[in-house]
Amino acid sequence: MRQVTIDGVTLHLARPADLDLPWVGREDLVRQVLAAWMVLDERDRPMTPRLVGRPGVGKTTLAFAAARRLGREVYLFQATMDTRPEDLVVSPVVGPDGKIQYVASSLVTAAVRGGVCVLDEGNRMSEKSWASLAPLLDDRRYVESVLTGLQVRAHPDFRLAVTMNEDASTYEIPEYIHTRLQPQIQVDFPEADEELAILRENLPFAPEDLLRYVVGFLQAAHAADEPYGVRDGINAARYALKLARSSGEDPVAWVPRALEQVIGEEALAYLKFPERRA
């Protein structure tokens, strides 16, 4: 495990994410994220964009892909309603020798190493957790660990993006944090051709007629303002393929059953064919 010593305190650092998350879709969204992270002058500082949209539209993939364009290490931090301030900064753990070790979060590791952190589903965190990040999100560019008494300054190359879901199971972001998370980048459902390209990328082994059928379902659901995203389509198509393999039949015919089990029976209202299997 990598380590760094700050003011006599040794921090054990997190590992970067090694994920294959290609971005297939609107290139202008990648440019918007990269523009927010750009530094124009020594008196300028990078911004912290928040990527907003419904679950499953690709916000995390977008942020990860933009970070990859910078050629930096990428770290992911999954926020939850139980995320505590110390989870975001430094946590104590018992080491192999029975002694206490201090472990930096993926976010603090990115700040120390000049990497990029994607704070996923940030609006699931409470205000107390957000308050611990306030100095990191403005001109001060540091975070404090109450546990160790350290003030950790961010590397000049450190960048941060926050994803936020538009659903009911989230907190309201405090105004003083809201003003620090700018600009807002809205990530909407893809157009049909983009959605088809995303399914092809994720399911290169699937037949074209299956992918087009699933895209037709998704586009009909989008038009009706349903929350079903491309992730749902990928899961349904993948499950239909597995059902077809076990039966030796056409995977398209299994899509209704797959959608029912992946999303729910209400999703079948947006299918035009074929008939649902018994």
SVG drawing of the C-alpha trace seen along z (x, -y; Angstrom):
<svg xmlns="http://www.w3.org/2000/svg" viewBox="-49 -36 56 61">
<polyline fill="none" stroke="black" stroke-width="0.4" points="0.0,0.0 1.3,-3.4 2.1,-5.9 2.7,-9.6 3.9,-11.4 2.5,-14.8 3.6,-16.7 5.0,-13.5 1.8,-11.5 1.9,-8.6 -1.2,-8.2 -1.9,-4.9 -3.3,-5.8 -6.1,-4.3 -5.7,-2.6 -7.0,-4.3 -9.9,-2.8 -8.9,-0.5 -12.2,-0.3 -13.2,0.0 -15.8,-2.7 -15.8,-4.0 -18.0,-7.0 -20.3,-6.5 -22.5,-9.5 -22.4,-13.3 -18.9,-14.6 -20.0,-18.0 -20.6,-16.8 -17.0,-15.6 -15.9,-19.0 -18.0,-20.7 -16.4,-18.7 -12.9,-19.3 -13.6,-23.0 -14.7,-23.2 -11.4,-21.6 -9.3,-23.9 -6.9,-26.4 -6.4,-29.5 -3.9,-31.5 -1.9,-31.1 -4.6,-33.1 -7.3,-30.8 -8.4,-27.6 -10.3,-24.6 -14.1,-24.3 -16.0,-21.4 -18.8,-20.4 -21.8,-18.6 -23.3,-16.1 -27.0,-15.9 -29.5,-13.5 -31.7,-10.4 -30.1,-7.2 -28.6,-5.1 -27.9,-7.9 -24.1,-7.6 -23.1,-10.4 -20.3,-8.4 -19.1,-7.0 -19.0,-10.6 -16.9,-11.9 -14.6,-8.9 -14.1,-9.2 -13.3,-12.9 -10.7,-12.2 -9.1,-9.6 -8.7,-12.3 -6.5,-14.1 -4.2,-11.1 -4.5,-11.2 -5.2,-8.6 -8.9,-8.3 -10.5,-7.6 -14.2,-6.8 -15.9,-7.6 -19.4,-6.2 -21.4,-8.5 -24.3,-7.1 -26.7,-8.4 -24.3,-6.9 -21.2,-8.7 -19.4,-10.4 -16.9,-13.3 -14.1,-10.9 -15.1,-8.5 -14.4,-11.4 -11.0,-12.3 -9.0,-9.9 -10.1,-6.7 -8.3,-4.7 -7.8,-1.0 -5.9,1.7 -2.8,2.8 -1.2,6.2 1.0,5.5 -2.0,4.5 -1.2,0.8 -3.5,-1.9 -2.9,-3.0 -4.4,-6.1 -6.0,-5.4 -6.8,-8.3 -10.0,-8.1 -10.0,-7.8 -10.9,-11.5 -8.0,-12.6 -5.7,-10.3 -6.6,-12.0 -6.0,-15.4 -2.6,-14.3 -1.5,-12.7 -3.0,-15.2 -5.5,-12.7 -9.2,-13.1 -11.9,-12.0 -15.5,-11.3 -17.7,-11.7 -20.6,-9.5 -24.2,-10.3 -23.1,-13.2 -26.6,-14.4 -27.1,-11.3 -24.7,-12.7 -25.8,-14.8 -24.8,-18.5 -22.3,-17.5 -20.3,-15.4 -20.5,-18.2 -19.2,-20.7 -15.9,-18.8 -15.3,-19.3 -16.1,-23.0 -12.4,-24.3 -11.5,-21.8 -14.1,-23.2 -13.0,-26.9 -9.8,-28.9 -8.4,-27.3 -8.0,-23.9 -7.4,-21.9 -9.2,-19.4 -8.8,-18.9 -8.7,-15.7 -10.1,-16.1 -8.9,-12.6 -5.2,-13.3 -5.1,-17.1 -3.7,-17.3 -4.4,-19.9 -4.0,-18.2 -3.5,-20.6 -4.6,-19.6 -2.1,-19.1 -2.4,-21.7 -3.5,-18.9 -6.3,-17.7 -9.7,-17.7 -13.1,-16.7 -16.5,-16.0 -19.7,-15.2 -22.6,-13.2 -26.1,-13.7 -29.2,-11.7 -32.6,-13.3 -34.7,-11.1 -36.5,-11.3 -33.9,-9.4 -31.5,-12.3 -30.7,-15.3 -31.0,-18.9 -27.5,-20.3 -26.7,-23.3 -26.5,-26.6 -22.9,-27.3 -22.0,-23.9 -24.2,-24.4 -22.4,-27.5 -19.1,-25.7 -20.3,-22.9 -20.4,-24.7 -21.2,-24.5 -24.2,-22.2 -24.0,-19.8 -27.3,-18.1 -27.0,-14.6 -30.2,-13.5 -31.3,-10.3 -29.4,-9.6 -31.0,-9.9 -31.8,-6.6 -28.6,-6.4 -26.5,-7.1 -28.4,-4.6 -27.9,-1.9 -24.1,-2.7 -24.0,-2.4 -25.7,1.0 -23.4,2.2 -20.4,1.1 -21.6,3.0 -23.0,6.0 -20.8,6.6 -21.9,10.2 -25.7,9.4 -27.5,9.6 -28.5,6.3 -32.2,7.0 -32.2,7.5 -30.4,4.2 -32.7,2.3 -35.7,3.8 -34.5,2.7 -33.7,-0.8 -37.2,-1.0 -38.5,-0.2 -36.2,-2.7 -37.1,-5.6 -40.8,-4.9 -40.3,-5.0 -38.3,-8.2 -41.1,-9.8 -43.5,-8.9 -41.1,-10.5 -40.4,-7.1 -37.2,-6.8 -35.9,-3.7 -32.3,-4.3 -29.8,-2.7 -28.5,-0.6 -32.0,1.0 -31.8,1.7 -28.4,3.3 -29.5,5.5 -32.7,6.6 -30.9,7.4 -28.2,9.3 -30.8,11.3 -32.8,12.0 -29.6,13.4 -29.0,15.7 -32.6,16.9 -32.4,17.5 -29.1,19.5 -30.8,21.8 -33.8,22.4 -32.1,22.4 -34.6,19.7 -34.5,16.2 -33.4,13.7 -35.8,11.0 -38.7,13.2 -37.4,13.2 -37.2,9.4 -40.6,9.0 -39.9,11.6 -36.5,10.0 -38.0,6.5 -40.6,7.7 -38.0,9.3 -35.4,6.4 -37.8,3.4 -41.3,4.6 -44.5,5.5 -45.3,1.9 -42.5,1.6 -44.3,3.9 -46.6,1.0 -43.8,-0.4 -43.2,2.8 -44.9,3.3 -43.9,6.9 -43.4,9.8 -46.0,11.5 -45.0,12.1 -44.0,15.7 -46.0,17.7"/>
</svg>
